[in-house]
């Protein structure tokens, strides 16, 4: 991302979150959809016995913010692999109904 001289580099903005949000949600499946106005990221946990999925979070992003997020994710994966080694890719869980 390009540096913006008008934007503080490390703004000290206090972030508040409920205890439930702070615990987080484990996701073993993510679904991305989009329209001309927004991207929708659904983070799900797929249970296998009996099979069902649970939506843990849905995040809606503007196209510009999605592009910044994609760049930040790629940068962090690269940093991770430099420090810990290449991440081995494995097939994700099978989703009924063509949701893969």
FIKOLZA-1660 file (N, C-alpha, C; in steps of 0.1 Angstrom, whole numbers, plus 5000, padded with zeros to 4 digits):
% residues 100
   i   px   py   pz ch aa at
   1 5008 4988 5000  A  X  N
   1 5000 5000 5000  A  X CA
   1 5009 5012 5000  A  X  C
   2 5005 5022 4993  A  X  N
   2 5012 5035 4992  A  X CA
   2 5011 5043 5005  A  X  C
   3 5022 5050 5008  A  X  N
   3 5021 5058 5020  A  X CA
   3 5014 5071 5017  A  X  C
   4 5005 5075 5026  A  X  N
   4 4998 5087 5024  A  X CA
   4 5003 5097 5035  A  X  C
   5 5010 5108 5031  A  X  N
   5 5016 5117 5040  A  X CA
   5 5006 5124 5049  A  X  C
   6 4993 5124 5046  A  X  N
   6 4983 5131 5054  A  X CA
   6 4977 5121 5065  A  X  C
   7 4980 5108 5063  A  X  N
   7 4974 5098 5072  A  X CA
   7 4985 5094 5082  A  X  C
   8 4981 5095 5095  A  X  N
   8 4991 5090 5105  A  X CA
   8 4995 5076 5103  A  X  C
   9 5008 5073 5105  A  X  N
   9 5013 5059 5103  A  X CA
   9 5007 5049 5112  A  X  C
  10 5007 5052 5125  A  X  N
  10 5002 5043 5135  A  X CA
  10 4992 5050 5144  A  X  C
  11 4980 5053 5139  A  X  N
  11 4970 5060 5148  A  X CA
  11 4967 5052 5160  A  X  C
  12 4966 5058 5171  A  X  N
  12 4963 5051 5184  A  X CA
  12 4948 5053 5186  A  X  C
  13 4941 5043 5180  A  X  N
  13 4926 5043 5181  A  X CA
  13 4922 5032 5190  A  X  C
  14 4916 5035 5202  A  X  N
  14 4911 5024 5210  A  X CA
  14 4900 5016 5203  A  X  C
  15 4901 5003 5204  A  X  N
  15 4892 4994 5198  A  X CA
  15 4885 4986 5209  A  X  C
  16 4871 4987 5209  A  X  N
  16 4864 4979 5219  A  X CA
  16 4857 4967 5213  A  X  C
  17 4856 4956 5220  A  X  N
  17 4850 4944 5215  A  X CA
  17 4844 4937 5227  A  X  C
  18 4833 4930 5225  A  X  N
  18 4827 4922 5236  A  X CA
  18 4836 4910 5238  A  X  C
  19 4834 4904 5250  A  X  N
  19 4842 4892 5253  A  X CA
  19 4839 4881 5243  A  X  C
  20 4827 4880 5238  A  X  N
  20 4824 4869 5228  A  X CA
  20 4832 4872 5215  A  X  C
  21 4832 4884 5211  A  X  N
  21 4840 4888 5199  A  X CA
  21 4855 4885 5201  A  X  C
  22 4860 4889 5212  A  X  N
  22 4874 4887 5215  A  X CA
  22 4878 4872 5215  A  X  C
  23 4869 4863 5218  A  X  N
  23 4872 4849 5218  A  X CA
  23 4875 4844 5203  A  X  C
  24 4869 4851 5194  A  X  N
  24 4871 4847 5180  A  X CA
  24 4862 4836 5176  A  X  C
  25 4863 4832 5163  A  X  N
  25 4856 4822 5157  A  X CA
  25 4865 4814 5147  A  X  C
  26 4866 4801 5149  A  X  N
  26 4874 4793 5140  A  X CA
  26 4867 4790 5128  A  X  C
  27 4873 4793 5116  A  X  N
  27 4867 4791 5103  A  X CA
  27 4875 4781 5095  A  X  C
  28 4869 4771 5090  A  X  N
  28 4876 4761 5081  A  X CA
  28 4870 4763 5067  A  X  C
  29 4862 4773 5064  A  X  N
  29 4857 4776 5051  A  X CA
  29 4853 4790 5050  A  X  C
  30 4857 4797 5039  A  X  N
  30 4853 4810 5037  A  X CA
  30 4846 4811 5023  A  X  C
  31 4836 4819 5022  A  X  N
  31 4829 4821 5009  A  X CA
  31 4830 4836 5006  A  X  C
  32 4833 4839 4993  A  X  N
  32 4834 4853 4989  A  X CA
  32 4824 4855 4978  A  X  C
  33 4816 4864 4979  A  X  N
  33 4807 4868 4968  A  X CA
  33 4808 4883 4966  A  X  C
  34 4803 4888 4955  A  X  N
  34 4803 4902 4952  A  X CA
  34 4792 4907 4943  A  X  C
  35 4790 4920 4944  A  X  N
  35 4781 4927 4935  A  X CA
  35 4789 4940 4931  A  X  C
  36 4783 4948 4922  A  X  N
  36 4791 4960 4918  A  X CA
  36 4794 4969 4930  A  X  C
  37 4787 4969 4940  A  X  N
  37 4788 4978 4951  A  X CA
  37 4796 4972 4963  A  X  C
  38 4797 4959 4965  A  X  N
  38 4804 4954 4977  A  X CA
  38 4809 4939 4975  A  X  C
  39 4818 4936 4984  A  X  N
  39 4822 4922 4985  A  X CA
  39 4816 4917 4998  A  X  C
  40 4812 4904 4998  A  X  N
  40 4807 4898 5011  A  X CA
  40 4816 4886 5014  A  X  C
  41 4822 4886 5026  A  X  N
  41 4830 4875 5031  A  X CA
  41 4822 4868 5042  A  X  C
  42 4819 4855 5039  A  X  N
  42 4813 4847 5050  A  X CA
  42 4823 4837 5055  A  X  C
  43 4825 4837 5068  A  X  N
  43 4834 4828 5075  A  X CA
  43 4826 4817 5082  A  X  C
  44 4828 4805 5078  A  X  N
  44 4820 4794 5083  A  X CA
  44 4828 4783 5089  A  X  C
  45 4821 4775 5098  A  X  N
  45 4827 4763 5103  A  X CA
  45 4819 4752 5098  A  X  C
  46 4825 4743 5091  A  X  N
  46 4818 4731 5085  A  X CA
  46 4820 4719 5095  A  X  C
  47 4808 4714 5100  A  X  N
  47 4808 4702 5109  A  X CA
  47 4806 4690 5100  A  X  C
  48 4812 4679 5103  A  X  N
  48 4811 4667 5095  A  X CA
  48 4802 4657 5100  A  X  C
  49 4798 4657 5113  A  X  N
  49 4791 4646 5119  A  X CA
  49 4780 4651 5129  A  X  C
  50 4768 4653 5125  A  X  N
  50 4762 4652 5112  A  X CA
  50 4766 4665 5104  A  X  C
  51 4766 4664 5090  A  X  N
  51 4771 4675 5083  A  X CA
  51 4762 4687 5083  A  X  C
  52 4768 4699 5087  A  X  N
  52 4761 4711 5087  A  X CA
  52 4771 4722 5088  A  X  C
  53 4768 4734 5084  A  X  N
  53 4777 4745 5085  A  X CA
  53 4772 4756 5095  A  X  C
  54 4781 4763 5101  A  X  N
  54 4777 4774 5110  A  X CA
  54 4784 4787 5105  A  X  C
  55 4776 4797 5102  A  X  N
  55 4781 4810 5098  A  X CA
  55 4786 4817 5111  A  X  C
  56 4799 4820 5111  A  X  N
  56 4805 4827 5123  A  X CA
  56 4805 4842 5122  A  X  C
  57 4807 4847 5109  A  X  N
  57 4808 4861 5107  A  X CA
  57 4806 4864 5092  A  X  C
  58 4799 4875 5090  A  X  N
  58 4798 4880 5076  A  X CA
  58 4803 4894 5076  A  X  C
  59 4812 4897 5067  A  X  N
  59 4819 4910 5066  A  X CA
  59 4816 4916 5052  A  X  C
  60 4811 4928 5051  A  X  N
  60 4808 4934 5039  A  X CA
  60 4818 4945 5037  A  X  C
  61 4824 4946 5025  A  X  N
  61 4835 4955 5022  A  X CA
  61 4833 4962 5009  A  X  C
  62 4837 4975 5008  A  X  N
  62 4837 4982 4995  A  X CA
  62 4847 4975 4986  A  X  C
  63 4846 4977 4973  A  X  N
  63 4856 4971 4964  A  X CA
  63 4870 4976 4967  A  X  C
  64 4872 4989 4970  A  X  N
  64 4885 4995 4973  A  X CA
  64 4891 4989 4986  A  X  C
  65 4882 4987 4996  A  X  N
  65 4887 4981 5009  A  X CA
  65 4891 4967 5007  A  X  C
  66 4883 4960 4998  A  X  N
  66 4886 4946 4996  A  X CA
  66 4900 4944 4989  A  X  C
  67 4903 4953 4980  A  X  N
  67 4916 4953 4973  A  X CA
  67 4927 4955 4983  A  X  C
  68 4925 4965 4992  A  X  N
  68 4935 4967 5002  A  X CA
  68 4937 4955 5012  A  X  C
  69 4926 4949 5015  A  X  N
  69 4926 4937 5024  A  X CA
  69 4933 4926 5017  A  X  C
  70 4931 4924 5004  A  X  N
  70 4937 4913 4996  A  X CA
  70 4952 4915 4996  A  X  C
  71 4957 4928 4994  A  X  N
  71 4971 4931 4994  A  X CA
  71 4977 4928 5008  A  X  C
  72 4970 4932 5018  A  X  N
  72 4975 4930 5032  A  X CA
  72 4976 4916 5035  A  X  C
  73 4966 4908 5031  A  X  N
  73 4967 4893 5033  A  X CA
  73 4979 4887 5026  A  X  C
  74 4981 4891 5014  A  X  N
  74 4992 4885 5006  A  X CA
  74 5005 4889 5013  A  X  C
  75 5007 4901 5017  A  X  N
  75 5019 4906 5024  A  X CA
  75 5021 4898 5036  A  X  C
  76 5011 4895 5044  A  X  N
  76 5013 4888 5057  A  X CA
  76 5016 4873 5054  A  X  C
  77 5010 4867 5044  A  X  N
  77 5013 4853 5041  A  X CA
  77 5028 4852 5037  A  X  C
  78 5032 4862 5029  A  X  N
  78 5047 4862 5025  A  X CA
  78 5056 4863 5037  A  X  C
  79 5052 4872 5046  A  X  N
  79 5060 4874 5058  A  X CA
  79 5060 4861 5067  A  X  C
  80 5049 4855 5068  A  X  N
  80 5047 4842 5075  A  X CA
  80 5057 4832 5069  A  X  C
  81 5056 4830 5056  A  X  N
  81 5064 4820 5049  A  X CA
  81 5079 4823 5050  A  X  C
  82 5082 4835 5050  A  X  N
  82 5097 4839 5052  A  X CA
  82 5101 4834 5066  A  X  C
  83 5093 4836 5075  A  X  N
  83 5097 4833 5089  A  X CA
  83 5095 4818 5093  A  X  C
  84 5085 4812 5088  A  X  N
  84 5081 4798 5093  A  X CA
  84 5082 4788 5082  A  X  C
  85 5084 4792 5069  A  X  N
  85 5084 4782 5058  A  X CA
  85 5071 4782 5050  A  X  C
  86 5072 4776 5039  A  X  N
  86 5060 4776 5030  A  X CA
  86 5048 4769 5036  A  X  C
  87 5037 4775 5034  A  X  N
  87 5024 4769 5039  A  X CA
  87 5020 4758 5029  A  X  C
  88 5018 4746 5034  A  X  N
  88 5014 4735 5025  A  X CA
  88 4999 4736 5023  A  X  C
  89 4995 4736 5010  A  X  N
  89 4980 4737 5007  A  X CA
  89 4974 4723 5007  A  X  C
  90 4962 4722 5012  A  X  N
  90 4955 4710 5013  A  X CA
  90 4941 4713 5007  A  X  C
  91 4934 4703 5002  A  X  N
  91 4920 4706 4997  A  X CA
  91 4912 4710 5009  A  X  C
  92 4903 4719 5007  A  X  N
  92 4893 4723 5018  A  X CA
  92 4882 4713 5019  A  X  C
  93 4874 4716 5029  A  X  N
  93 4862 4706 5031  A  X CA
  93 4853 4706 5020  A  X  C
  94 4847 4695 5017  A  X  N
  94 4837 4694 5006  A  X CA
  94 4824 4700 5011  A  X  C
  95 4818 4709 5003  A  X  N
  95 4806 4715 5006  A  X CA
  95 4795 4710 4997  A  X  C
  96 4784 4706 5003  A  X  N
  96 4772 4702 4995  A  X CA
  96 4767 4714 4987  A  X  C
  97 4761 4712 4976  A  X  N
  97 4754 4723 4969  A  X CA
  97 4764 4732 4961  A  X  C
  98 4776 4727 4959  A  X  N
  98 4785 4735 4950  A  X CA
  98 4790 4748 4957  A  X  C
  99 4791 4748 4970  A  X  N
  99 4796 4760 4977  A  X CA
  99 4811 4762 4978  A  X  C
 100 4818 4752 4972  A  X  N
 100 4833 4753 4973  A  X CA
 100 4838 4765 4966  A  X  C
% end
